[in-house]
Amino acid sequence: MKPLVITCFATANPLGLGCEATSLALHGRHGGLRHNDLESAAELDTWIGRVEGVESEPVTARLSEFDCRNNRLAQLGLRQDEFEQAVARARRQYGAHRIAVLIGTSTSGIRECERAYCERDARSGALPHWFDERRTLNLYSVADFVQRYLELHGVAVAISTACSSSAKVFASAERLIEAGFVDAAVVGGVDSLCLTTLYGFASLELLSREPCRPCDAHRDGISIGEAAGFALIERAEGAEDGVTLAGYGESSDAYHMSSPHPDGEGAYRAMQDALDRAGIVAADVGYVNMHGTGTPANDRIEDEALHRIFGRSVPCSSTKGWTGHTLGAAGILEAIIAGQCLKQGYVPGSLNIREVDPAFKSRIALEPEARDLRYVLSNSFGFGGNNCCLLFGKVA
């Protein structure tokens, strides 16, 4: 594929607001997880990655009917890193109808729906008048909100494939641009904390009672986080600096609703397809940001797939020890981290690991290291075996 250039990133996540705050936390090894303090879910003994300020920042008045935690978080992310200005420049260059909006989410406005059910009429069971399913709970809500907020009028799509949602938006954007439907795309992902997610993972016995420890010998589950992240993607012609989307790979295990293929076949295929699409070999990759959730099965299977391709030659780590698993926003958040690593020549290592699983075959990076990076791979694997791997590079 022809590389596409990413001209701007923006994020709001548990490490802070903006790309600089995120990088500073990674460099300083300051995690963003805290003991669960989310409203009525506080009795759950687990750790979460909560974004400060979401509760006190209603959406802009002109879009007040979209007000919910998820869209508030989206707005907070859009206001970082001069992203609005970058989109305004692209809007003038290409026209508002020639910029796509593709947003990944798995929660959308579920928290608002939970509130509505708690306040339904005792006699009739009717939901309160203020609940607007179309503009809050609906999966398309966040894509609609982002498009309206940025004053764009082109293709708008919400993608919901569990934890690969906001990785797959990059692949969809590349296809739209290559087909000539649009000249640029705003891609991203937003997922916010809610009771459904926390209690759902608790019922699956997948929540850790301490900050998650991906790749640790005694890892025992995930920490749930929330995040918003966005990227502006354009054609690479004339670009002299920056990060490129060099390749991507998508696959489906078709094995089990909540467990990956035991041999990591889907993960392997997604990674290999990303390399093949970019026309590079494994030795060209300088760092892999793992999906690395902290559950025993997922980390083991990803290690198997990584070793088949890279052996022990490439440092690999998961940044979910800093942010928690941000579910539908994990792909974009880790794409942003991959971009920062490329720009700064930096491998963040791992957080919270006490002992690397002795059965692992890949090279798990424990400590941060300076490294000249040409390509960084970022993995996102979702329930149902829905896998996506993104390959980022430097502008040549």
Secondary structure, 3 states (H helix, E strand, C coil): CCCEEEEEEEEEECCEECHHHHHHHHHHCCCCCEECCCHHHCCCCCEEECCCCCCCCCCCHHHHHHCCHHHHHHHHHHCCCCHHHHHHHHHHHHCHHHEEEEEECCCCCHHHHHHHHHCCCCCCCCCCCCCCCCCCCCCCHHHHHHHHHCCCCCCEEEECCHHHHHHHHHHHHHHHHHCCCCCEEEEEEEECCCHHHHHHHHHCCCECCCCCCCCECCCCCECEECEEEEEEEEECCCCCCCEEEEEEEEEECCCCCCCCCCCCHHHHHHHHHHHHHHCCCHHHEEEEECCCCCCHHHHHHHHHHHHHHHCCCCEEECCHHHHCECHHHHHHHHHHHHHHHHHHCEECCCCCCCCECCCCCCEECCCCEECCCCEEEEEEEEHHHEEEEEEEEECC
